[in-house]
Amino acid sequence: MPFPDEPQMAAVLAYRPAWPRDFARLAGELRAALGPYAHAVDHIGSTSVPGLPAKDCVDIQIRVAAPLGEEPLVRLLGAAGYRRRPEPWNRTEVSGGRECRKLVFAPPVGARRCNVHVREDGAPNARFALLFRDYLRADGAARRAWGEFKSRLADGFPELRAYGQVKAPATEVLMIAAERWAEVTGWVPGNTRDSKIEHVSE
């Protein structure tokens, strides 16, 4: 759920070239805040896929060592102004048939909109986020279809929570195709550096 200072509506915009630059700046700040706790800082979600419409909110994944230690992460990110989202669904998620731990943080008040997802390095939910990104970067038809779906969804369900509830099962369907793509191509999750965009097919 958004904090009171955050938008309550789901506005999907055409892709903006500024999004990767915004991520790079935020990633530098997060690395500085967490130091060695951050094994990797990944640009994930729709703003990480060139050409894909998205909400103007940069999704960032921080991969940390297992087990995920909540206290130091909350303390260090809190010192930088980030606010832990308290809802139960921002604490755990099921991915690959396994319940996985996570933490999600909102940006400081007045800062650039973002969601910071902290997950255990190598966990299924961290892999899920990277596969979603890399599949849509690589498959132009899937990218166009997903962008059109999201734009229409935001028109029909502009309230953020309703938008998310409808999008969640559709994402699971998309990921069936992503898993097939991963098997065919031999895809493996990115290493400790944010993967670069190589050949984005149209």
Backbone torsions as a table, in degrees:
resi	resn	phi	psi	omega
1	MET	NA	141.6	179.1
2	PRO	-68.5	150.0	167.6
3	PHE	-73.5	162.1	-175.2
4	PRO	-56.3	-28.0	-179.3
5	ASP	-84.5	-3.6	-176.9
6	GLU	-98.9	153.7	178.3
7	PRO	-59.4	144.3	179.1
8	GLN	-100.8	-6.0	-174.6
9	MET	-113.9	151.9	-179.1
10	ALA	-97.7	100.1	177.5
11	ALA	-106.2	114.1	-179.4
12	VAL	-95.6	124.7	-175.2
13	LEU	-111.3	159.4	171.2
14	ALA	-62.1	151.7	-178.2
15	TYR	-54.5	139.6	179.7
16	ARG	-119.5	124.8	178.7
17	PRO	-60.2	-17.5	-179.9
18	ALA	-72.1	-19.1	-174.8
19	TRP	-60.0	-46.2	176.9
20	PRO	-61.6	-35.3	178.0
21	ARG	-67.3	-39.9	176.9
22	ASP	-61.9	-42.4	177.4
23	PHE	-59.4	-46.6	-176.6
24	ALA	-58.5	-41.4	179.0
25	ARG	-66.0	-46.2	-179.9
26	LEU	-64.6	-39.3	179.3
27	ALA	-61.6	-39.2	177.0
28	GLY	-62.0	-41.7	178.4
29	GLU	-64.0	-41.9	-178.1
30	LEU	-69.5	-39.3	176.1
31	ARG	-61.9	-41.1	179.3
32	ALA	-64.6	-37.6	-178.5
33	ALA	-70.4	-37.5	-172.9
34	LEU	-99.3	-19.7	179.8
35	GLY	56.6	-133.3	-174.5
36	PRO	-69.4	-11.1	176.4
37	TYR	-63.1	-31.2	-177.0
38	ALA	-86.1	103.1	174.9
39	HIS	-69.1	-36.7	179.2
40	ALA	-157.3	151.3	174.9
41	VAL	-125.2	114.4	-172.8
42	ASP	-111.5	139.5	168.0
43	HIS	-83.1	119.5	-177.4
44	ILE	-128.0	-177.1	177.7
45	GLY	73.3	-175.9	-171.9
46	SER	-67.2	-30.3	179.8
47	THR	-69.6	-11.4	179.2
48	SER	-89.2	-0.4	-175.1
49	VAL	-112.2	107.4	-179.6
50	PRO	-55.5	132.8	178.6
51	GLY	87.4	-6.0	-176.6
52	LEU	-94.3	125.8	173.5
53	PRO	-60.3	150.7	-176.2
54	ALA	-160.5	161.5	166.2
55	LYS	-68.8	149.7	-177.5
56	ASP	-80.7	61.4	-178.3
57	CYS	-141.8	115.5	-175.3
58	VAL	-80.1	122.6	175.9
59	ASP	-93.0	131.2	-176.9
60	ILE	-127.7	134.7	174.6
61	GLN	-112.4	127.5	172.4
62	ILE	-107.2	121.2	177.4
63	ARG	-96.7	128.4	-176.8
64	VAL	-125.4	168.4	-179.8
65	ALA	-68.0	149.2	172.4
66	ALA	-90.9	144.8	-4.4
67	PRO	-75.7	149.7	-179.1
68	LEU	-64.6	116.4	179.5
69	GLY	-92.8	108.2	-171.2
70	GLU	-68.8	-43.5	-170.9
71	GLU	-59.2	-51.0	-179.1
72	PRO	-66.3	-33.3	-179.9
73	LEU	-67.8	-44.8	178.6
74	VAL	-63.7	-39.8	-178.9
75	ARG	-66.8	-47.8	-175.8
76	LEU	-70.8	-43.6	178.3
77	LEU	-71.1	-33.6	176.3
78	GLY	-63.5	-36.2	178.2
79	ALA	-64.9	-25.7	177.3
80	ALA	-91.1	4.2	176.1
81	GLY	97.6	-4.3	-177.8
82	TYR	-76.7	143.3	-174.3
83	ARG	-113.8	124.3	179.1
84	ARG	-69.6	130.5	176.2
85	ARG	-77.3	128.3	-168.0
86	PRO	-89.4	-10.9	-172.2
87	GLU	-65.0	148.9	-179.4
88	PRO	-56.0	-37.1	-178.7
89	TRP	-72.2	-8.6	173.1
90	ASN	-97.8	14.2	178.2
91	ARG	-116.0	-34.1	178.7
92	THR	-141.2	158.3	173.8
93	GLU	-154.1	152.7	179.1
94	VAL	-97.7	127.2	179.8
95	SER	-144.4	131.3	-177.9
96	GLY	61.7	29.2	-179.5
97	GLY	75.6	9.3	-177.2
98	ARG	-123.8	138.5	175.6
99	GLU	-77.6	125.6	-175.3
100	CYS	-119.1	143.5	177.1
101	ARG	-82.0	152.6	173.9
102	LYS	-160.5	166.9	169.1
103	LEU	-133.3	143.8	177.2
104	VAL	-127.1	134.3	-177.6
105	PHE	-121.8	141.4	170.9
106	ALA	-90.2	159.3	-179.7
107	PRO	-72.6	167.7	171.8
108	PRO	-58.9	153.4	178.8
109	VAL	-57.4	128.6	178.3
110	GLY	84.4	-3.1	-178.2
111	ALA	-86.8	174.8	179.6
112	ARG	-60.3	136.0	-178.0
113	ARG	-62.7	131.7	176.9
114	CYS	-162.3	162.2	167.8
115	ASN	-123.2	129.3	-179.9
116	VAL	-109.3	112.7	-178.4
117	HIS	-101.3	121.2	178.6
118	VAL	-105.7	121.0	-178.0
119	ARG	-134.6	158.9	179.2
120	GLU	-73.3	132.2	179.7
121	ASP	-61.1	127.0	-179.8
122	GLY	90.2	-5.8	-179.9
123	ALA	-75.8	154.8	-178.9
124	PRO	-57.5	-35.3	-178.4
125	ASN	-71.3	-31.6	174.9
126	ALA	-68.6	-40.6	176.0
127	ARG	-61.4	-42.8	-179.3
128	PHE	-54.6	-46.9	-178.3
129	ALA	-63.5	-39.2	-179.2
130	LEU	-72.5	-37.3	178.5
131	LEU	-67.3	-42.8	176.3
132	PHE	-53.2	-49.1	-178.5
133	ARG	-63.5	-50.7	-173.0
134	ASP	-70.0	-34.7	177.1
135	TYR	-64.1	-46.5	-178.7
136	LEU	-71.5	-27.4	172.6
137	ARG	-66.0	-34.5	-172.4
138	ALA	-89.4	-28.6	-171.9
139	ASP	-110.8	104.5	-176.1
140	GLY	-63.5	-40.2	-178.9
141	ALA	-65.3	-43.7	178.5
142	ALA	-64.1	-39.3	-179.2
143	ARG	-63.4	-45.3	179.7
144	ARG	-64.5	-42.4	-179.4
145	ALA	-65.8	-40.7	-179.5
146	TRP	-67.6	-39.8	178.4
147	GLY	-64.0	-41.5	178.5
148	GLU	-66.0	-41.5	177.6
149	PHE	-58.9	-47.1	-177.8
150	LYS	-64.4	-40.1	-179.9
151	SER	-64.0	-43.9	178.6
152	ARG	-67.8	-37.0	179.0
153	LEU	-62.3	-42.9	179.5
154	ALA	-65.0	-33.4	176.8
155	ASP	-67.0	-39.1	-177.0
156	GLY	-85.3	-28.0	-178.0
157	PHE	-132.2	73.9	-173.6
158	PRO	-72.4	-19.6	178.6
159	GLU	-74.0	133.4	-167.6
160	LEU	-59.8	-42.5	-177.1
161	ARG	-68.1	-42.5	178.4
162	ALA	-63.3	-41.4	177.5
163	TYR	-57.1	-47.4	-178.6
164	GLY	-65.9	-37.6	-179.1
165	GLN	-67.1	-37.1	178.0
166	VAL	-74.6	-36.7	-176.6
167	LYS	-70.0	-31.9	-173.2
168	ALA	-57.1	-52.0	179.6
169	PRO	-66.8	-31.3	176.5
170	ALA	-65.4	-35.5	177.5
171	THR	-62.6	-39.4	178.9
172	GLU	-62.2	-38.3	177.5
173	VAL	-65.9	-44.0	177.1
174	LEU	-56.6	-39.3	-174.9
175	MET	-73.0	-18.2	172.1
176	ILE	-62.7	-45.7	176.6
177	ALA	-65.4	-37.2	179.5
178	ALA	-63.5	-39.7	179.3
179	GLU	-66.2	-37.4	176.2
180	ARG	-63.3	-42.7	177.9
181	TRP	-60.9	-42.6	-180.0
182	ALA	-61.5	-40.2	-179.8
183	GLU	-67.0	-43.6	-177.1
184	VAL	-67.9	-39.3	-174.2
185	THR	-91.0	-11.7	-175.6
186	GLY	74.4	25.1	-178.8
187	TRP	-59.9	140.4	170.8
188	VAL	-130.9	151.8	-179.5
189	PRO	-58.2	153.9	179.6
190	GLY	-59.3	157.4	177.9
191	ASN	-82.4	-151.6	-174.2
192	THR	-77.9	4.6	176.5
193	ARG	-118.6	145.2	-179.9
194	ASP	-59.1	125.2	-175.4
195	SER	-63.4	143.1	180.0
196	LYS	-88.9	153.1	176.9
197	ILE	-81.2	120.9	-178.2
198	GLU	-100.7	-89.5	-176.0
199	HIS	-113.7	100.4	178.7
200	VAL	-89.8	106.9	-176.1
201	SER	-76.8	147.5	174.8
202	GLU	-106.8	NA	NA
